[in-house]
Amino acid sequence: MATPFISMGLFNGTKISLDLWLSLLEANFQYREIKEDANKKDKKAVLLVSLGTDVYSVLGKLCASELPHMKTYEDMITVLKRYYVVKRSYHRSLMDFQLRTKKQQESVQDLYAELKALANHCNFGAQFGGRVRDQLFMVVENKIFFPNLVAENLDLQSMTSWTVLEKILNLERAFGSKKSTQEIMVVQGQTRCKHCGYNHSSSKCKFRDYICNFCNKEGHLQKV
């Protein structure tokens, strides 16, 4: 009895990239033990019936004057990639990555996933993880959690993007994503520190000798 295919849905370029969809298709091939060198007809047949009528119609036009099933599996993949995989401009990709901010009602997890997807087009190479980490840290600037992250005086170079994400999620769990900055910074019955703006004694604050990045005066963070 043949091993059933895992449900993966028809290809829809508005919901998933062709490269990711093909990766899922290859996973199905492995699950069914359809080898790379054998059963090429099986792979081609599965690909064609998984495209859906709209994409199959596009493929038919691209393959003219032959029908798609007359092409090899590799030829069809090449034709599909030429049509659906558009190489983005490096400079445009970099601008989109650097200007990406958190949208209203967007979760931090979704933002993180989007930043990684955008960074994938920026040719960051070995700097990929660090650039995503730094951008994730900066996109919460002027938001309710940024002052908390700054106050920790984090050593970002020693952190991963996952670590920064976890810290932001911990802040959400601790304070709630809809609380105002004032609610986070001032707790009833406690004194707001004049050095960093948080709820502890000013005499014990580690930022009491800090040089402000804005006014270059000693004794407070820029946000204060």
C-alpha atoms as an extended CHARMM CRD file, in Angstrom:
* protein
*
       224  EXT
         1         1  MET       CA              0.0000000000        0.0000000000        0.0000000000  PROA      1               0.0000000000
         2         2  ALA       CA              1.4060000000        3.3650000000       -1.0200000000  PROA      2               0.0000000000
         3         3  THR       CA              2.3670000000        5.7950000000        1.7190000000  PROA      3               0.0000000000
         4         4  PRO       CA             -0.0970000000        8.7160000000        1.7020000000  PROA      4               0.0000000000
         5         5  PHE       CA              1.0820000000       12.2520000000        1.0680000000  PROA      5               0.0000000000
         6         6  ILE       CA              1.0310000000       14.7160000000        3.9160000000  PROA      6               0.0000000000
         7         7  SER       CA             -1.5250000000       17.4440000000        3.2370000000  PROA      7               0.0000000000
         8         8  MET       CA              0.3400000000       20.4900000000        1.9490000000  PROA      8               0.0000000000
         9         9  GLY       CA             -2.1820000000       22.3880000000       -0.1390000000  PROA      9               0.0000000000
        10        10  LEU       CA             -1.9160000000       23.6830000000       -3.6750000000  PROA      10              0.0000000000
        11        11  PHE       CA              0.7580000000       26.2270000000       -4.5100000000  PROA      11              0.0000000000
        12        12  ASN       CA             -0.3980000000       29.8110000000       -3.8710000000  PROA      12              0.0000000000
        13        13  GLY       CA              2.2690000000       32.4290000000       -4.5450000000  PROA      13              0.0000000000
        14        14  THR       CA              0.4450000000       35.0290000000       -2.4240000000  PROA      14              0.0000000000
        15        15  LYS       CA              0.7430000000       32.8950000000        0.7060000000  PROA      15              0.0000000000
        16        16  ILE       CA              4.0430000000       31.0500000000        0.3570000000  PROA      16              0.0000000000
        17        17  SER       CA              7.1800000000       31.4660000000       -1.7140000000  PROA      17              0.0000000000
        18        18  LEU       CA              7.8460000000       28.9020000000       -4.4180000000  PROA      18              0.0000000000
        19        19  ASP       CA             11.1340000000       27.9160000000       -2.7670000000  PROA      19              0.0000000000
        20        20  LEU       CA              9.3950000000       27.1270000000        0.5340000000  PROA      20              0.0000000000
        21        21  TRP       CA              6.5900000000       25.2530000000       -1.2070000000  PROA      21              0.0000000000
        22        22  LEU       CA              9.0870000000       23.1730000000       -3.1750000000  PROA      22              0.0000000000
        23        23  SER       CA             10.9220000000       22.4340000000        0.0740000000  PROA      23              0.0000000000
        24        24  LEU       CA              7.6670000000       21.0790000000        1.5090000000  PROA      24              0.0000000000
        25        25  LEU       CA              7.1250000000       19.0580000000       -1.6650000000  PROA      25              0.0000000000
        26        26  GLU       CA             10.6000000000       17.5360000000       -1.3400000000  PROA      26              0.0000000000
        27        27  ALA       CA              9.8040000000       16.6420000000        2.2750000000  PROA      27              0.0000000000
        28        28  ASN       CA              6.7660000000       14.7630000000        1.0010000000  PROA      28              0.0000000000
        29        29  PHE       CA              8.9420000000       12.9480000000       -1.5250000000  PROA      29              0.0000000000
        30        30  GLN       CA             11.2610000000       11.8640000000        1.2670000000  PROA      30              0.0000000000
        31        31  TYR       CA              8.3090000000       10.7470000000        3.3670000000  PROA      31              0.0000000000
        32        32  ARG       CA              7.0770000000        8.5940000000        0.4700000000  PROA      32              0.0000000000
        33        33  GLU       CA             10.6620000000        7.4600000000       -0.1880000000  PROA      33              0.0000000000
        34        34  ILE       CA             10.6200000000        8.7490000000       -3.7560000000  PROA      34              0.0000000000
        35        35  LYS       CA             14.3490000000        8.8440000000       -4.4620000000  PROA      35              0.0000000000
        36        36  GLU       CA             16.1940000000       11.5660000000       -6.3220000000  PROA      36              0.0000000000
        37        37  ASP       CA             17.3850000000        9.3460000000       -9.1640000000  PROA      37              0.0000000000
        38        38  ALA       CA             14.4640000000        6.9640000000       -9.3760000000  PROA      38              0.0000000000
        39        39  ASN       CA             10.7460000000        7.4440000000       -9.9480000000  PROA      39              0.0000000000
        40        40  LYS       CA             11.1880000000       10.7420000000      -11.7900000000  PROA      40              0.0000000000
        41        41  LYS       CA              7.7780000000       10.2140000000      -13.3640000000  PROA      41              0.0000000000
        42        42  ASP       CA              6.2400000000       10.0140000000       -9.9090000000  PROA      42              0.0000000000
        43        43  LYS       CA              7.8410000000       13.2770000000       -8.8500000000  PROA      43              0.0000000000
        44        44  LYS       CA              6.6950000000       14.9980000000      -12.0300000000  PROA      44              0.0000000000
        45        45  ALA       CA              3.1470000000       13.7120000000      -11.6610000000  PROA      45              0.0000000000
        46        46  VAL       CA              2.9140000000       14.8040000000       -8.0220000000  PROA      46              0.0000000000
        47        47  LEU       CA              4.2740000000       18.2480000000       -8.8920000000  PROA      47              0.0000000000
        48        48  LEU       CA              1.7370000000       18.7690000000      -11.6880000000  PROA      48              0.0000000000
        49        49  VAL       CA             -1.3150000000       17.7400000000       -9.6580000000  PROA      49              0.0000000000
        50        50  SER       CA             -0.1350000000       19.8580000000       -6.6930000000  PROA      50              0.0000000000
        51        51  LEU       CA              0.0740000000       23.1130000000       -8.6520000000  PROA      51              0.0000000000
        52        52  GLY       CA             -3.6470000000       23.7210000000       -9.0330000000  PROA      52              0.0000000000
        53        53  THR       CA             -5.4200000000       24.8340000000      -12.1960000000  PROA      53              0.0000000000
        54        54  ASP       CA             -4.3690000000       28.5130000000      -12.0670000000  PROA      54              0.0000000000
        55        55  VAL       CA             -0.6380000000       27.8090000000      -11.7100000000  PROA      55              0.0000000000
        56        56  TYR       CA             -0.8680000000       24.8820000000      -14.1310000000  PROA      56              0.0000000000
        57        57  SER       CA             -2.3860000000       27.2520000000      -16.6870000000  PROA      57              0.0000000000
        58        58  VAL       CA              0.5790000000       29.6200000000      -16.2600000000  PROA      58              0.0000000000
        59        59  LEU       CA              2.9950000000       26.6960000000      -16.5760000000  PROA      59              0.0000000000
        60        60  GLY       CA              1.2230000000       25.5830000000      -19.7450000000  PROA      60              0.0000000000
        61        61  LYS       CA              1.7650000000       28.9880000000      -21.3370000000  PROA      61              0.0000000000
        62        62  LEU       CA              5.4080000000       29.0460000000      -20.2960000000  PROA      62              0.0000000000
        63        63  CYS       CA              6.0410000000       25.5590000000      -21.7010000000  PROA      63              0.0000000000
        64        64  ALA       CA              4.4460000000       26.2570000000      -25.1330000000  PROA      64              0.0000000000
        65        65  SER       CA              4.7490000000       24.8060000000      -27.7100000000  PROA      65              0.0000000000
        66        66  GLU       CA              4.8730000000       21.6690000000      -25.5400000000  PROA      66              0.0000000000
        67        67  LEU       CA              2.4980000000       20.5450000000      -22.8090000000  PROA      67              0.0000000000
        68        68  PRO       CA              3.8620000000       20.5930000000      -19.2300000000  PROA      68              0.0000000000
        69        69  HSD       CA              3.7830000000       16.8010000000      -18.8410000000  PROA      69              0.0000000000
        70        70  MET       CA              6.1900000000       16.5220000000      -21.7960000000  PROA      70              0.0000000000
        71        71  LYS       CA              8.8600000000       18.3800000000      -19.8370000000  PROA      71              0.0000000000
        72        72  THR       CA             11.1990000000       16.7750000000      -17.3240000000  PROA      72              0.0000000000
        73        73  TYR       CA             10.7620000000       17.4140000000      -13.6190000000  PROA      73              0.0000000000
        74        74  GLU       CA             13.9100000000       19.5660000000      -13.5510000000  PROA      74              0.0000000000
        75        75  ASP       CA             12.7680000000       21.5800000000      -16.5730000000  PROA      75              0.0000000000
        76        76  MET       CA              9.4280000000       22.3790000000      -14.9360000000  PROA      76              0.0000000000
        77        77  ILE       CA             11.1200000000       23.4970000000      -11.7200000000  PROA      77              0.0000000000
        78        78  THR       CA             13.3940000000       25.8000000000      -13.7490000000  PROA      78              0.0000000000
        79        79  VAL       CA             10.4420000000       27.2960000000      -15.6470000000  PROA      79              0.0000000000
        80        80  LEU       CA              8.4520000000       27.8640000000      -12.4470000000  PROA      80              0.0000000000
        81        81  LYS       CA             11.3760000000       29.5230000000      -10.6880000000  PROA      81              0.0000000000
        82        82  ARG       CA             12.0200000000       31.8620000000      -13.6000000000  PROA      82              0.0000000000
        83        83  TYR       CA              8.4250000000       33.0500000000      -13.3630000000  PROA      83              0.0000000000
        84        84  TYR       CA              7.6900000000       33.0310000000       -9.6280000000  PROA      84              0.0000000000
        85        85  VAL       CA             11.0920000000       33.6830000000       -8.0360000000  PROA      85              0.0000000000
        86        86  VAL       CA             11.9420000000       37.3370000000       -8.6310000000  PROA      86              0.0000000000
        87        87  LYS       CA             15.3890000000       38.4250000000       -7.4780000000  PROA      87              0.0000000000
        88        88  ARG       CA             14.9130000000       41.5450000000       -5.4010000000  PROA      88              0.0000000000
        89        89  SER       CA             17.1300000000       44.6160000000       -5.6410000000  PROA      89              0.0000000000
        90        90  TYR       CA             19.7470000000       44.5240000000       -2.8870000000  PROA      90              0.0000000000
        91        91  HSD       CA             19.2830000000       48.2090000000       -2.0370000000  PROA      91              0.0000000000
        92        92  ARG       CA             15.4920000000       47.9210000000       -2.0090000000  PROA      92              0.0000000000
        93        93  SER       CA             15.7010000000       44.8330000000        0.1720000000  PROA      93              0.0000000000
        94        94  LEU       CA             18.0490000000       46.5860000000        2.5980000000  PROA      94              0.0000000000
        95        95  MET       CA             15.7500000000       49.6150000000        2.8130000000  PROA      95              0.0000000000
        96        96  ASP       CA             12.6880000000       47.4250000000        3.4470000000  PROA      96              0.0000000000
        97        97  PHE       CA             14.5820000000       45.6010000000        6.2010000000  PROA      97              0.0000000000
        98        98  GLN       CA             15.8180000000       48.7330000000        7.9500000000  PROA      98              0.0000000000
        99        99  LEU       CA             12.4870000000       50.5780000000        7.7160000000  PROA      99              0.0000000000
       100       100  ARG       CA             10.3820000000       47.6500000000        8.9260000000  PROA      100             0.0000000000
       101       101  THR       CA              8.5110000000       48.5500000000       12.1190000000  PROA      101             0.0000000000
       102       102  LYS       CA              6.0230000000       46.7090000000       14.2560000000  PROA      102             0.0000000000
       103       103  LYS       CA              2.5330000000       47.0610000000       12.8290000000  PROA      103             0.0000000000
       104       104  GLN       CA             -0.5160000000       47.6390000000       14.9820000000  PROA      104             0.0000000000
       105       105  GLN       CA             -1.8580000000       44.3710000000       16.3960000000  PROA      105             0.0000000000
       106       106  GLU       CA              1.2010000000       42.5200000000       15.0310000000  PROA      106             0.0000000000
       107       107  SER       CA              2.7850000000       40.0650000000       17.4390000000  PROA      107             0.0000000000
       108       108  VAL       CA              6.4980000000       40.2500000000       18.1990000000  PROA      108             0.0000000000
       109       109  GLN       CA              6.8530000000       36.6880000000       16.9270000000  PROA      109             0.0000000000
       110       110  ASP       CA              5.3540000000       37.6480000000       13.5450000000  PROA      110             0.0000000000
       111       111  LEU       CA              7.6050000000       40.7120000000       13.3880000000  PROA      111             0.0000000000
       112       112  TYR       CA             10.6400000000       38.5250000000       14.0910000000  PROA      112             0.0000000000
       113       113  ALA       CA              9.6580000000       36.1080000000       11.3090000000  PROA      113             0.0000000000
       114       114  GLU       CA              9.1660000000       39.0060000000        8.8730000000  PROA      114             0.0000000000
       115       115  LEU       CA             12.5480000000       40.5150000000        9.7400000000  PROA      115             0.0000000000
       116       116  LYS       CA             14.2440000000       37.1900000000        9.0340000000  PROA      116             0.0000000000
       117       117  ALA       CA             12.4100000000       36.8930000000        5.7210000000  PROA      117             0.0000000000
       118       118  LEU       CA             13.4500000000       40.4240000000        4.7080000000  PROA      118             0.0000000000
       119       119  ALA       CA             17.0420000000       39.8470000000        5.8410000000  PROA      119             0.0000000000
       120       120  ASN       CA             17.1890000000       36.7830000000        3.6300000000  PROA      120             0.0000000000
       121       121  HSD       CA             17.2650000000       39.0830000000        0.5800000000  PROA      121             0.0000000000
       122       122  CYS       CA             20.0130000000       41.3560000000        1.9400000000  PROA      122             0.0000000000
       123       123  ASN       CA             23.1000000000       39.1680000000        1.4690000000  PROA      123             0.0000000000
       124       124  PHE       CA             24.1780000000       39.6080000000        5.1010000000  PROA      124             0.0000000000
       125       125  GLY       CA             26.1360000000       36.3680000000        5.0610000000  PROA      125             0.0000000000
       126       126  ALA       CA             27.7760000000       35.6510000000        8.4240000000  PROA      126             0.0000000000
       127       127  GLN       CA             26.2200000000       38.8480000000        9.8190000000  PROA      127             0.0000000000
       128       128  PHE       CA             22.6690000000       37.5760000000        9.2380000000  PROA      128             0.0000000000
       129       129  GLY       CA             21.9090000000       36.7000000000       12.8670000000  PROA      129             0.0000000000
       130       130  GLY       CA             23.4630000000       39.8710000000       14.2520000000  PROA      130             0.0000000000
       131       131  ARG       CA             21.6230000000       42.1630000000       11.8510000000  PROA      131             0.0000000000
       132       132  VAL       CA             18.2690000000       40.5440000000       12.6630000000  PROA      132             0.0000000000
       133       133  ARG       CA             19.0480000000       40.7950000000       16.3850000000  PROA      133             0.0000000000
       134       134  ASP       CA             19.9830000000       44.4920000000       16.2090000000  PROA      134             0.0000000000
       135       135  GLN       CA             16.9860000000       45.3820000000       14.0370000000  PROA      135             0.0000000000
       136       136  LEU       CA             14.5860000000       43.5480000000       16.3530000000  PROA      136             0.0000000000
       137       137  PHE       CA             16.0650000000       45.4820000000       19.2660000000  PROA      137             0.0000000000
       138       138  MET       CA             15.7230000000       48.8450000000       17.5010000000  PROA      138             0.0000000000
       139       139  VAL       CA             12.2050000000       48.4550000000       16.1150000000  PROA      139             0.0000000000
       140       140  VAL       CA             10.8020000000       48.7370000000       19.6240000000  PROA      140             0.0000000000
       141       141  GLU       CA             12.3500000000       52.2090000000       19.9650000000  PROA      141             0.0000000000
       142       142  ASN       CA              9.8720000000       54.7370000000       21.3850000000  PROA      142             0.0000000000
       143       143  LYS       CA              7.6230000000       51.8370000000       22.3120000000  PROA      143             0.0000000000
       144       144  ILE       CA              6.7860000000       50.7820000000       25.8430000000  PROA      144             0.0000000000
       145       145  PHE       CA              9.5030000000       48.1220000000       26.1190000000  PROA      145             0.0000000000
       146       146  PHE       CA             12.5140000000       49.9310000000       24.6640000000  PROA      146             0.0000000000
       147       147  PRO       CA             13.4010000000       51.8540000000       27.8900000000  PROA      147             0.0000000000
       148       148  ASN       CA             13.3570000000       48.5780000000       29.8110000000  PROA      148             0.0000000000
       149       149  LEU       CA             15.7460000000       46.9600000000       27.3610000000  PROA      149             0.0000000000
       150       150  VAL       CA             18.0730000000       49.9790000000       27.4060000000  PROA      150             0.0000000000
       151       151  ALA       CA             18.1010000000       50.0780000000       31.2000000000  PROA      151             0.0000000000
       152       152  GLU       CA             19.5490000000       46.5590000000       31.2940000000  PROA      152             0.0000000000
       153       153  ASN       CA             22.6170000000       47.8420000000       29.4220000000  PROA      153             0.0000000000
       154       154  LEU       CA             22.5540000000       44.6760000000       27.3210000000  PROA      154             0.0000000000
       155       155  ASP       CA             25.6660000000       43.3500000000       25.6460000000  PROA      155             0.0000000000
       156       156  LEU       CA             24.0130000000       42.7480000000       22.2900000000  PROA      156             0.0000000000
       157       157  GLN       CA             27.1650000000       41.3200000000       20.7200000000  PROA      157             0.0000000000
       158       158  SER       CA             26.9510000000       38.3330000000       23.0380000000  PROA      158             0.0000000000
       159       159  MET       CA             23.2350000000       37.7660000000       22.3990000000  PROA      159             0.0000000000
       160       160  THR       CA             21.3350000000       36.0200000000       19.6440000000  PROA      160             0.0000000000
       161       161  SER       CA             18.1760000000       37.2750000000       17.9560000000  PROA      161             0.0000000000
       162       162  TRP       CA             16.2790000000       34.5710000000       19.8530000000  PROA      162             0.0000000000
       163       163  THR       CA             17.5570000000       35.9490000000       23.1680000000  PROA      163             0.0000000000
       164       164  VAL       CA             16.3450000000       39.4670000000       22.3250000000  PROA      164             0.0000000000
       165       165  LEU       CA             12.9910000000       38.0740000000       21.2190000000  PROA      165             0.0000000000
       166       166  GLU       CA             12.6250000000       36.1870000000       24.4990000000  PROA      166             0.0000000000
       167       167  LYS       CA             13.3930000000       39.3300000000       26.5120000000  PROA      167             0.0000000000
       168       168  ILE       CA             10.7000000000       41.2790000000       24.6630000000  PROA      168             0.0000000000
       169       169  LEU       CA              8.2160000000       38.4410000000       25.1470000000  PROA      169             0.0000000000
       170       170  ASN       CA              9.0740000000       38.3390000000       28.8590000000  PROA      170             0.0000000000
       171       171  LEU       CA              8.2750000000       42.0550000000       29.0810000000  PROA      171             0.0000000000
       172       172  GLU       CA              4.9410000000       41.4300000000       27.3880000000  PROA      172             0.0000000000
       173       173  ARG       CA              4.1430000000       38.6730000000       29.8520000000  PROA      173             0.0000000000
       174       174  ALA       CA              5.2110000000       40.7970000000       32.8100000000  PROA      174             0.0000000000
       175       175  PHE       CA              3.4810000000       44.0650000000       31.9180000000  PROA      175             0.0000000000
       176       176  GLY       CA              0.9160000000       43.2510000000       29.2550000000  PROA      176             0.0000000000
       177       177  SER       CA              1.2730000000       44.4290000000       25.6610000000  PROA      177             0.0000000000
       178       178  LYS       CA             -1.2940000000       47.2550000000       25.9770000000  PROA      178             0.0000000000
       179       179  LYS       CA             -0.0310000000       49.0150000000       29.0980000000  PROA      179             0.0000000000
       180       180  SER       CA              1.2980000000       52.5230000000       28.7470000000  PROA      180             0.0000000000
       181       181  THR       CA              4.8890000000       53.5420000000       29.3620000000  PROA      181             0.0000000000
       182       182  GLN       CA              3.8110000000       55.3700000000       32.5100000000  PROA      182             0.0000000000
       183       183  GLU       CA              2.1820000000       52.2270000000       33.8840000000  PROA      183             0.0000000000
       184       184  ILE       CA              5.3740000000       50.2780000000       33.3180000000  PROA      184             0.0000000000
       185       185  MET       CA              7.7310000000       52.8970000000       34.7220000000  PROA      185             0.0000000000
       186       186  VAL       CA              5.7530000000       53.9430000000       37.7950000000  PROA      186             0.0000000000
       187       187  VAL       CA              4.3500000000       51.4650000000       40.2870000000  PROA      187             0.0000000000
       188       188  GLN       CA              2.0660000000       52.8450000000       42.9810000000  PROA      188             0.0000000000
       189       189  GLY       CA              3.8900000000       53.4450000000       46.2280000000  PROA      189             0.0000000000
       190       190  GLN       CA              7.3780000000       53.4430000000       44.7060000000  PROA      190             0.0000000000
       191       191  THR       CA              9.6730000000       56.3150000000       43.7880000000  PROA      191             0.0000000000
       192       192  ARG       CA             10.6900000000       56.8840000000       40.2070000000  PROA      192             0.0000000000
       193       193  CYS       CA             14.4770000000       56.9370000000       39.8790000000  PROA      193             0.0000000000
       194       194  LYS       CA             15.8420000000       60.2500000000       38.5800000000  PROA      194             0.0000000000
       195       195  HSD       CA             18.7170000000       58.4930000000       36.8350000000  PROA      195             0.0000000000
       196       196  CYS       CA             16.9110000000       55.8400000000       34.7580000000  PROA      196             0.0000000000
       197       197  GLY       CA             13.1880000000       56.4520000000       35.3300000000  PROA      197             0.0000000000
       198       198  TYR       CA             12.4450000000       53.0860000000       36.9330000000  PROA      198             0.0000000000
       199       199  ASN       CA             11.0680000000       52.1220000000       40.2940000000  PROA      199             0.0000000000
       200       200  HSD       CA             13.9460000000       51.8940000000       42.7330000000  PROA      200             0.0000000000
       201       201  SER       CA             16.0730000000       54.1050000000       44.9160000000  PROA      201             0.0000000000
       202       202  SER       CA             18.1440000000       56.6540000000       42.9640000000  PROA      202             0.0000000000
       203       203  SER       CA             21.0760000000       56.1060000000       45.3300000000  PROA      203             0.0000000000
       204       204  LYS       CA             21.3820000000       52.4780000000       44.2270000000  PROA      204             0.0000000000
       205       205  CYS       CA             20.9220000000       53.0330000000       40.4930000000  PROA      205             0.0000000000
       206       206  LYS       CA             23.7710000000       51.7620000000       38.3180000000  PROA      206             0.0000000000
       207       207  PHE       CA             23.1800000000       54.6630000000       35.9200000000  PROA      207             0.0000000000
       208       208  ARG       CA             23.8670000000       57.4400000000       38.4640000000  PROA      208             0.0000000000
       209       209  ASP       CA             27.3000000000       58.0430000000       36.8950000000  PROA      209             0.0000000000
       210       210  TYR       CA             26.1070000000       57.4450000000       33.3230000000  PROA      210             0.0000000000
       211       211  ILE       CA             26.8200000000       60.1000000000       30.6570000000  PROA      211             0.0000000000
       212       212  CYS       CA             23.6650000000       60.9960000000       28.7240000000  PROA      212             0.0000000000
       213       213  ASN       CA             23.9540000000       60.3870000000       24.9550000000  PROA      213             0.0000000000
       214       214  PHE       CA             21.7400000000       63.4180000000       24.2680000000  PROA      214             0.0000000000
       215       215  CYS       CA             23.0100000000       66.2300000000       26.5030000000  PROA      215             0.0000000000
       216       216  ASN       CA             26.4080000000       64.7270000000       27.5240000000  PROA      216             0.0000000000
       217       217  LYS       CA             25.6430000000       65.4490000000       31.1770000000  PROA      217             0.0000000000
       218       218  GLU       CA             26.3280000000       62.9600000000       33.9290000000  PROA      218             0.0000000000
       219       219  GLY       CA             23.6740000000       61.2390000000       35.9980000000  PROA      219             0.0000000000
       220       220  HSD       CA             20.8790000000       60.0320000000       33.7350000000  PROA      220             0.0000000000
       221       221  LEU       CA             19.8700000000       58.1070000000       30.6490000000  PROA      221             0.0000000000
       222       222  GLN       CA             18.8030000000       59.9180000000       27.4940000000  PROA      222             0.0000000000
       223       223  LYS       CA             15.1090000000       59.0130000000       27.9660000000  PROA      223             0.0000000000
       224       224  VAL       CA             15.0600000000       60.7850000000       31.3610000000  PROA      224             0.0000000000
